[in-house]
């Protein structure tokens, strides 16, 4: 009887225990989700690049300008179609109203010139949009890796302050025990204040860079997440890289389109001195001939309208000067872009060479600091040696951060200049 009654009690106890376990697991899951929500998520480079090329006002301005140039091209294309005009003539005795429909047959190149000018301006707008996108990506990439560099330096500065505080506490105990002189405490406090000053400086620089990045992508919450890898492949001949950058350069494409626009402007200005041949149809709406049974007639016309004074000649000279200016600007751009690409190529090679020694130095200074501290405790090193070892350790950390993120920044910038990374293609950035 007792065994028969104990079985239900056992099952009730097991069900209760299972319910408690499920409640604990549920509470832990809710706590983990809440913690994940409360903590700011790191921002990724590809997300920021997409925001910059889709949300920044400079991109909207370039797109609006391109749209306006497209409408101007549409207006130029309508020059091939017939035009309807009406006029009213009046003298002392009669008033006459006439409507005309005229189709240009030959305009001395004015219509084609306006269309070519419109097409060249559209290409200028397309290049200006691409230039705005490249500028936005370069600015965002530079600020992104600058934030990573400063964040790494700030972490080193934080560790430096903590270590100096530990050293101050240690030397204070030794001074109280009359093992070390008071001067060691003064020196340790001076180094601690210097470490705190560096920490504050790094923090201010980090916030300043965050504000610069926010101007391109909006508010930046949290710290950037370092990409796992940027797929940069070195090229043996730097001139080949320079040629790629020149071929892809939006600035260069813009200047080429501006020279084409200047050529079209020259042709258009010269066409102003030529007459226009039209085929038309005239219809008398009212006036002396209104009662005539034949109020409409077809005709061929030759029209000519001169400009004021030598305005046509001045227009030609202006377009020629504009074309020459674009050609000279093209030469300056090519020299500048080549120099920029070659400098980046050399910087990348130098930084890649410096990275392994910087990593080894940073690891070695950690061991050096521990070794000097042990030797100080047994009397083989003095207190200044300890503080100098800590300074070398901190400087090695700063140097490693500078080399790492300067390398990534230079690689990204060169890939953007050569078109390997674009607004629509960021596959070379592995996150």
C-alpha positions in Angstrom: 0.0 0.0 0.0 2.8 2.4 0.9 4.7 1.6 -2.3 1.6 2.2 -4.4 1.1 5.6 -2.9 4.7 6.7 -3.2 4.8 6.5 -7.0 2.5 9.5 -7.6 4.5 11.5 -5.1 7.7 10.7 -6.9 6.3 11.8 -10.2 5.0 15.1 -8.7 8.5 15.8 -7.3 10.1 15.1 -10.7 7.6 17.4 -12.5 8.2 20.2 -10.0 12.0 19.9 -10.4 11.6 20.0 -14.2 9.5 23.1 -14.0 12.1 24.9 -11.8 14.8 23.9 -14.3 12.8 25.2 -17.2 12.2 28.5 -15.4 15.9 28.9 -14.7 16.8 28.3 -18.3 14.1 30.7 -19.5 15.4 33.4 -17.1 19.0 32.9 -18.3 17.9 33.2 -22.0 16.0 36.4 -21.3 19.0 37.8 -19.4 21.3 37.0 -22.3 18.9 38.6 -24.8 18.6 41.7 -22.7 22.3 41.9 -22.3 22.8 41.6 -26.1 20.2 44.3 -26.7 21.6 46.6 -24.0 25.2 46.4 -25.3 26.0 48.5 -28.4 26.7 46.5 -31.4 29.9 47.1 -33.4 29.5 48.9 -36.7 30.9 47.2 -39.8 32.8 48.9 -42.6 30.6 47.7 -45.5 27.5 49.0 -43.7 29.0 52.4 -43.3 30.2 52.5 -46.9 26.6 51.7 -48.1 25.2 54.4 -45.8 27.6 57.0 -47.1 26.8 56.4 -50.8 23.1 56.4 -50.2 22.4 58.9 -47.5 24.9 61.7 -47.7 23.7 65.1 -49.1 26.7 65.3 -51.5 25.4 62.1 -53.2 21.8 63.6 -53.4 23.2 66.8 -54.9 25.1 64.9 -57.6 22.1 62.8 -58.4 19.8 65.8 -58.7 22.4 67.5 -60.9 22.5 64.4 -63.1 18.7 64.4 -63.3 18.7 68.0 -64.4 21.3 67.4 -67.1 19.1 64.5 -68.3 16.2 66.8 -68.7 18.4 69.3 -70.6 19.3 66.5 -73.0 15.6 65.7 -73.5 14.9 69.4 -74.3 17.8 69.4 -76.8 16.4 66.2 -78.5 13.0 68.0 -78.9 14.8 70.4 -81.3 14.4 67.8 -84.1 10.6 67.9 -83.9 8.3 70.5 -85.5 7.4 73.6 -83.6 4.1 75.4 -83.6 4.0 79.2 -83.4 1.4 81.9 -83.7 1.7 85.6 -84.2 -0.5 88.6 -84.5 0.5 91.4 -86.9 -1.1 94.9 -86.7 -0.7 98.1 -88.7 -2.7 101.3 -88.8 -5.6 99.6 -90.7 -5.6 95.9 -90.2 -4.7 93.2 -87.6 -3.9 89.7 -88.8 -3.5 86.5 -86.8 -1.4 83.6 -88.3 -0.4 80.1 -87.0 2.7 78.3 -88.3 3.9 74.7 -88.1 7.6 74.5 -89.0 10.0 71.5 -89.3 13.7 72.3 -89.4 15.4 70.7 -92.4 18.9 72.0 -91.9 20.1 74.2 -89.0 23.8 74.5 -89.7 24.6 72.1 -86.8 22.8 73.9 -84.0 20.4 71.0 -83.2 23.1 68.4 -83.3 25.4 70.7 -81.3 22.8 71.1 -78.5 22.3 67.4 -78.4 26.0 66.6 -78.2 26.4 69.3 -75.6 23.6 67.7 -73.6 25.1 64.3 -73.9 28.5 65.5 -72.8 26.9 67.3 -69.8 25.2 64.0 -68.8 28.5 62.3 -68.9 29.9 65.1 -66.7 27.0 64.5 -64.3 27.6 60.7 -64.2 31.3 61.2 -63.5 30.5 63.8 -60.8 28.2 61.3 -59.1 30.9 58.6 -59.2 33.4 61.1 -57.9 31.1 62.0 -55.0 30.7 58.3 -54.2 34.4 57.7 -54.3 35.0 60.7 -52.0 32.4 59.5 -49.6 33.9 56.0 -49.5 37.4 57.3 -49.0 36.3 59.7 -46.2 34.4 56.9 -44.4 37.2 54.4 -44.8 39.8 56.8 -43.5 37.7 57.8 -40.5 36.7 54.1 -39.8 40.3 52.9 -39.5 41.4 56.0 -37.7 38.7 55.2 -35.1 40.1 51.6 -34.9 43.6 53.0 -34.5 42.7 55.4 -31.8 40.5 52.8 -30.0 43.6 50.5 -29.9 45.8 53.3 -28.6 43.1 54.1 -26.0 43.1 50.5 -24.8 46.9 50.7 -24.5 46.6 54.0 -22.6 44.0 52.5 -20.2 46.3 49.6 -19.5 49.2 52.0 -19.0 47.2 54.0 -16.4 46.2 50.9 -14.5 49.8 49.6 -14.5 51.2 53.0 -13.3 48.5 53.0 -10.6 49.7 49.6 -9.6 53.3 50.8 -9.6 52.4 53.8 -7.5 50.7 51.6 -4.9 53.7 49.3 -4.8 56.3 52.0 -4.4 54.1 53.8 -1.8 54.2 50.6 0.3 57.9 50.4 -0.1 58.3 54.0 0.9 56.2 53.5 4.0 58.3 50.6 4.9 61.3 52.8 4.4 62.7 50.5 1.7 62.7 53.1 -1.1 63.2 56.9 -1.0 60.4 59.5 -1.4 61.8 60.5 -4.7 60.6 57.2 -6.2 57.0 58.0 -5.2 57.3 61.5 -6.8 58.6 60.0 -10.0 55.9 57.4 -10.1 53.2 60.0 -9.6 54.6 62.1 -12.4 54.5 59.2 -14.7 51.0 58.4 -13.7 49.8 61.9 -14.4 51.5 61.7 -17.8 49.7 58.4 -18.5 46.4 59.9 -17.6 47.1 62.9 -19.8 47.8 60.5 -22.8 44.6 58.6 -21.9 42.5 61.8 -22.0 44.1 62.9 -25.3 43.4 59.6 -26.9 39.8 59.7 -25.7 39.3 63.2 -27.2 40.8 62.3 -30.5 38.6 59.2 -30.7 35.4 61.3 -30.1 36.6 63.8 -32.7 37.0 61.1 -35.3 33.6 59.6 -34.3 32.1 63.0 -35.0 33.8 63.2 -38.4 32.5 59.8 -39.3 29.0 60.8 -38.2 29.0 63.6 -40.7 29.0 61.0 -43.5 26.9 58.1 -42.1 24.9 59.6 -39.2 25.2 58.8 -35.5 27.8 56.1 -34.8 26.9 54.0 -31.7 29.7 51.7 -30.4 33.1 51.1 -31.9 33.9 49.9 -35.4 34.4 46.2 -35.9 37.8 45.4 -37.4 37.4 43.5 -40.7 38.9 40.0 -40.6 40.7 40.6 -43.9 41.0 43.0 -46.8 41.8 41.0 -49.9 44.7 43.1 -51.2 47.0 41.6 -53.7 50.3 43.3 -54.3 51.3 44.1 -57.9 55.0 44.0 -58.8 54.9 47.0 -61.1 53.4 50.1 -59.4 53.0 51.8 -62.8 50.4 49.2 -63.6 48.4 50.2 -60.5 48.7 53.8 -61.5 47.3 53.0 -64.9 44.3 51.3 -63.3 43.7 54.3 -61.1 43.9 56.7 -64.1 41.5 54.5 -66.1 39.0 54.3 -63.3 39.4 57.9 -62.0 36.0 59.6 -61.9 37.8 63.0 -61.8 39.6 62.1 -65.1 36.3 60.9 -66.7 34.7 64.2 -65.6 37.5 66.2 -67.3 37.2 64.2 -70.4 33.4 64.9 -70.5 34.1 68.5 -69.9 36.5 68.7 -72.9 33.8 67.0 -75.0 31.3 69.5 -73.8 33.7 72.3 -74.7 34.1 70.9 -78.2 30.3 70.7 -78.6 30.1 74.3 -77.3 32.6 75.4 -80.0 30.6 73.7 -82.7 27.4 75.2 -81.4 28.9 78.7 -81.2 30.0 78.4 -84.8 26.6 77.2 -86.0 25.1 80.4 -84.7 26.4 82.1 -87.8 24.6 79.7 -90.2 21.0 80.1 -91.4 18.2 77.6 -90.8 16.1 75.9 -93.6 12.6 75.0 -92.6 9.6 73.4 -94.2 6.4 75.0 -92.9 2.7 75.3 -93.1 1.0 78.7 -92.5 -2.7 79.2 -91.7 -4.4 82.5 -91.4 -6.7 82.6 -88.4 -8.1 86.1 -88.9 -7.4 89.4 -90.8 -7.7 90.7 -94.3 -7.2 87.3 -95.9 -9.6 85.5 -93.4 -12.4 85.6 -96.0 -10.2 84.1 -98.7 -11.1 80.4 -99.4 -7.4 79.5 -99.4 -6.2 80.5 -96.0 -3.4 77.9 -95.6 -0.3 77.2 -97.6 2.9 75.2 -97.4 6.3 76.8 -97.9 10.1 76.5 -97.6 11.8 79.1 -95.6 15.3 80.4 -95.0 15.8 81.9 -91.6 18.8 83.8 -90.2 19.3 85.6 -86.9 22.5 87.3 -86.1 23.8 87.7 -82.6 24.6 91.1 -81.0 27.9 92.4 -82.3 30.6 89.8 -82.2 28.9 87.6 -79.5 29.2 84.4 -81.7 33.0 84.9 -82.0 33.3 85.6 -78.3 31.4 82.4 -77.6 33.8 80.4 -79.7 36.8 81.9 -78.0 35.3 81.2 -74.6 34.6 77.6 -75.4 38.2 77.1 -76.8 39.7 78.6 -73.6 37.5 76.3 -71.5 38.7 73.3 -73.5 42.3 74.3 -73.1 41.8 74.8 -69.3 40.3 71.3 -69.0 43.3 69.8 -70.9 45.8 71.5 -68.6 43.8 70.3 -65.6 43.8 66.8 -67.0 47.6 66.8 -67.0 47.8 68.1 -63.4 45.3 65.4 -62.3 47.3 62.6 -64.0 50.5 63.7 -62.3 48.8 64.1 -58.9 47.0 60.7 -59.2 50.2 58.9 -60.2 52.1 60.4 -57.3 49.3 59.5 -54.9 49.0 55.9 -56.1 52.8 55.3 -56.0 53.0 56.8 -52.5 50.2 54.5 -51.3 51.9 51.5 -53.0 55.2 52.2 -51.3 53.5 52.9 -47.9 51.7 49.5 -48.1 55.0 47.7 -48.8 56.8 49.5 -46.0 54.0 48.9 -43.5 53.8 45.2 -44.4 57.5 45.0 -43.6 57.1 46.8 -40.3 54.1 44.8 -39.0 55.9 41.6 -37.9 58.7 43.5 -36.1 56.1 45.7 -34.4 54.2 42.6 -33.2 57.3 41.0 -31.9 58.4 44.2 -30.2 55.1 44.6 -28.4 55.3 41.0 -27.1 58.9 41.5 -26.1 58.3 44.6 -24.1 55.7 42.8 -22.0 58.3 40.2 -21.1 60.9 43.0 -20.6 58.6 44.8 -18.1 58.1 41.6 -16.1 61.8 40.9 -16.1 62.8 44.4 -15.0 60.3 44.4 -12.2 61.7 41.1 -10.9 65.2 42.4 -11.1 64.1 45.6 -9.3 62.7 43.6 -6.4 66.1 41.8 -5.9 68.0 45.0 -6.3 69.5 44.6 -9.8 67.5 47.4 -11.3 66.4 50.8 -10.0 63.0 52.3 -10.0 63.7 54.5 -13.1 64.4 51.3 -15.1 61.0 50.0 -14.1 59.2 53.1 -15.2 61.2 53.3 -18.5 60.3 49.7 -19.2 56.6 50.5 -18.8 57.0 53.5 -21.1 58.6 51.3 -23.8 55.8 48.8 -23.4 53.2 51.5 -24.0 55.1 53.0 -26.9 55.3 49.6 -28.5 51.5 49.2 -28.2 51.0 52.6 -29.7 53.3 51.7 -32.6 51.6 48.4 -33.3 48.2 50.1 -33.5 49.6 52.7 -35.9 51.2 50.2 -38.2 48.2 47.8 -38.2 45.5 50.2 -39.0 47.6 52.5 -41.2 48.2 49.4 -43.4 44.5 48.6 -43.6 43.6 52.2 -44.3 46.2 52.4 -47.1 45.1 49.2 -48.7 41.4 50.2 -48.7 42.2 53.6 -50.1 44.3 52.1 -53.0 41.6 49.5 -53.8 39.0 52.3 -53.9 41.2 54.4 -56.2 41.7 51.5 -58.6 38.0 50.5 -58.6 38.5 47.1 -57.0 36.1 48.2 -54.2 33.1 50.2 -55.4 29.8 51.3 -53.9 28.1 48.2 -55.5 30.9 45.7 -54.8 32.6 45.4 -51.4 33.4 41.7 -51.7 37.1 42.2 -51.1 36.2 43.3 -47.5 35.8 40.1 -45.4 34.0 40.8 -42.1 
